[in-house]
Amino acid sequence: PWFEDLSPEEWCQSVGVIADEEGVAVEAIKEVLAGNRPYHFTLPLLELKSMCVAGYIHAQWLPETNELYIAALKVNEEHTRQGLGKLLLAAAELHSRRIGWECTQTSLAVLKTNERALNCYAKA
């Protein structure tokens, strides 16, 4: 996988996640990457020319409601307004089906003040 040679701190830096001082975020990332959280996955969005992470989506399956919950979706500023958020949402839904999750709905939370995200999700 794309993250094999990265430390959790490098992973945080490459995808724009703040590595908190207490290490909670880094420890959670380690758990997901190690496969210790089987109801979670993260898909990267790579820019082919540079092979740098241009964004990502992190999803969680909630089996009690058959829901795919989007915990995080990020597209780096220089790659916005190209439909990549919508592409990441579709990729997460497809990946969830491929790994056998029987999701009947997809949900996420977004701030009312985040107009760009609201527009993206309304189109998806």
C-alpha positions as CSV (number, residue, x, y, z in Angstrom):
1,P,0.0,0.0,0.0
2,W,0.9,3.7,-0.5
3,F,1.5,4.2,3.2
4,E,3.9,1.3,4.0
5,D,7.0,3.3,4.2
6,L,5.5,6.3,6.1
7,S,5.5,6.7,9.8
8,P,2.1,7.8,11.3
9,E,3.5,11.3,11.8
10,E,4.6,11.4,8.1
11,W,1.2,10.0,7.1
12,C,-0.5,12.8,9.1
13,Q,1.6,15.4,7.4
14,S,1.1,14.0,3.9
15,V,-2.7,14.1,4.2
16,G,-3.1,17.2,6.3
17,V,-4.2,15.6,9.6
18,I,-3.0,17.3,12.7
19,A,-0.8,15.0,14.8
20,D,-2.0,16.0,18.3
21,E,0.4,16.3,21.2
22,E,-1.3,13.5,23.1
23,G,-0.9,11.2,20.2
24,V,-4.6,10.2,20.0
25,A,-4.9,10.9,16.3
26,V,-1.6,9.1,15.5
27,E,-2.6,6.1,17.6
28,A,-6.0,5.9,15.9
29,I,-4.3,6.0,12.5
30,K,-1.9,3.3,13.6
31,E,-4.9,1.1,14.6
32,V,-6.6,1.6,11.2
33,L,-3.4,1.0,9.2
34,A,-2.6,-2.1,11.2
35,G,-6.0,-3.6,10.4
36,N,-7.0,-3.5,14.1
37,R,-10.2,-1.6,13.3
38,P,-11.9,-3.9,10.7
39,Y,-14.9,-1.6,10.3
40,H,-12.8,1.3,9.1
41,F,-10.8,2.0,5.9
42,T,-9.0,5.0,4.3
43,L,-8.6,5.5,0.6
44,P,-6.0,7.9,-0.7
45,L,-6.3,10.1,-3.7
46,L,-3.0,10.2,-5.5
47,E,-1.8,12.7,-8.0
48,L,-0.2,10.5,-10.7
49,K,2.5,12.9,-11.8
50,S,4.0,13.4,-8.3
51,M,2.5,10.4,-6.6
52,C,1.7,12.7,-3.7
53,V,-1.5,12.4,-1.7
54,A,-4.0,14.9,-3.1
55,G,-6.8,13.9,-0.7
56,Y,-8.4,11.0,1.1
57,I,-11.6,9.6,2.5
58,H,-11.9,7.7,5.7
59,A,-15.1,5.6,6.2
60,Q,-16.6,3.4,8.9
61,W,-19.2,0.7,8.7
62,L,-22.0,0.8,11.3
63,P,-23.3,-2.7,11.0
64,E,-26.2,-2.1,13.4
65,T,-27.7,0.3,10.8
66,N,-26.0,-1.0,7.7
67,E,-24.6,2.6,7.3
68,L,-21.4,3.7,5.6
69,Y,-20.3,6.7,7.7
70,I,-17.8,9.1,6.1
71,A,-15.7,10.2,9.0
72,A,-13.3,12.4,6.9
73,L,-13.1,13.6,3.4
74,K,-10.3,15.9,2.3
75,V,-9.1,17.2,-1.1
76,N,-6.1,19.4,-1.0
77,E,-6.8,23.0,-2.1
78,E,-4.9,22.9,-5.4
79,H,-7.1,19.9,-6.5
80,T,-10.5,21.3,-5.5
81,R,-13.4,22.0,-7.9
82,Q,-12.6,19.1,-10.1
83,G,-15.2,16.6,-8.8
84,L,-12.7,14.7,-6.7
85,G,-14.8,14.8,-3.6
86,K,-17.6,13.2,-5.4
87,L,-15.2,10.6,-6.9
88,L,-13.9,9.8,-3.4
89,L,-17.4,9.3,-2.1
90,A,-18.2,6.9,-5.0
91,A,-14.9,5.1,-4.5
92,A,-15.7,4.6,-0.8
93,E,-19.2,3.2,-1.6
94,L,-17.7,0.8,-4.2
95,H,-14.9,-0.3,-1.9
96,S,-17.4,-1.0,0.9
97,R,-19.4,-3.3,-1.4
98,R,-16.2,-5.0,-2.6
99,I,-15.2,-5.9,1.0
100,G,-18.6,-7.3,1.8
101,W,-20.2,-4.5,3.8
102,E,-23.9,-4.4,3.2
103,C,-24.5,-0.7,3.4
104,T,-27.9,0.6,2.6
105,Q,-27.1,4.2,3.2
106,T,-24.1,6.6,3.3
107,S,-24.0,9.5,5.8
108,L,-21.6,12.2,6.9
109,A,-21.6,15.3,9.0
110,V,-20.5,18.7,7.7
111,L,-20.5,22.2,9.2
112,K,-23.3,24.4,7.9
113,T,-20.7,27.1,7.1
114,N,-18.8,24.8,4.8
115,E,-20.6,25.7,1.6
116,R,-18.1,24.0,-0.7
117,A,-18.6,20.7,1.0
118,L,-22.4,21.1,1.2
119,N,-22.4,21.7,-2.6
120,C,-20.2,18.7,-3.2
121,Y,-22.4,16.4,-1.1
122,A,-25.6,17.7,-2.6
123,K,-24.4,16.7,-6.1
124,A,-23.1,13.2,-5.0
